[in-house]
Amino acid sequence: MDTEVQKAPDRLKVLDNIAENERRGFFAKDVEEDPIWEPVDPDSVDFCGTKISTKIKTRFANFMGNKFFRRSMRRKEVIFAGVTGLENLEDIKGGAIVTCNHINRFDNFAVFLGLRKFYGRRFRMYKIIREGNYGFPGKIGFFMRYCNTLPINESNNYKLTVECMKGVKHHLSRGKKILIYPEQGMWWNYRKPRPLKKGAFLFAAKFDAPVIPCFLSLEDSDIMGKDGFWVQRFTLNILPPIYPDPKLNANRNCEMMRDKNYIAWKDAYEKIYGRELVYDTEAQSSETQEDATDSDE
């Protein structure tokens, strides 16, 4: 006799938090219970990844991270269904900012696998992550710090912001792709695109880099996860790139690219899911329109 898998209380709590935050219009608010973290010392971060010790730790962290992700795929804990829109990468020359909706702890691997189908096996992608994630203790913290990550300031540390900007400029100038989640916090399995913060687009505008908008779409599989929810099938949808306008200043370019990115995600959502994008929001909060440079992974 089949026994029903009980839904995990922590996932139910997260879904309740998402519903409440959507209702109140707090689209950038965290919904997960994050561990306590320590502020990051900017001098401890090798933003440009030039130190030998950083290169060794990064290679090990990436190897183990990829191994863990692929094991999770073999166990059907996560399913990468494939990628669409690879042709949109053909005209991208040099560095670029990659944006993606943030819906799962594995979504950066889905973006990486999708882009690697175009760029080849030697492809490496950098990620902007929030300072809190970079400051995690233990094994999780190690991977957060050395899987090609750059921490963004969230503790009012001006030097961390300056050094992060230098790191972004360095990697873009060398043709690297940098993933940023402009929605900010992760909303688990949330299918709608959320209003976007300006940080990703400020980087693109300031350093004259194109934006590659990616939209992850989800589909229930026929496999029940240990948490009592259907395992999701991820499809990475790569949308047409967005370029800075040389006639606009950095602030205007930032706003223009952010608006175009959101519209591209909205159109992708409505096309893929076959329904209009409507939020279950009682009143539009000022937070949904608030500009911020924070990003999250």
Buried (B, 14 or more C-beta within 10 A) or exposed (E): EEEEEEEBEEBBEBBEBBEEBBBBBBBBBBBBEEEEBEBBEBEEBBBBBEEEEBEEBBEBBBEBBBEEBBEBBEEEBBBBBEBBBBEBBEEBEEBBBBBBBBBBBBBBBBBBBBBBBBBEEEBBBBBBBBBBBBBBEEEEBBBBBBBBBBBBBBEEBEEBBEBBBEBBBBBBEEEBBBBBBBBBBBBBBBBBBBBBBBBBBBBBBBBBBBBBBBBBBBBEBEEEBEBBBBBBBBBBBBBBBBBBEEEBEBBEBBBBBBEBBBEBBBBBBEEBBEEEBEBEBEEEBEBBEEEBBBBBB
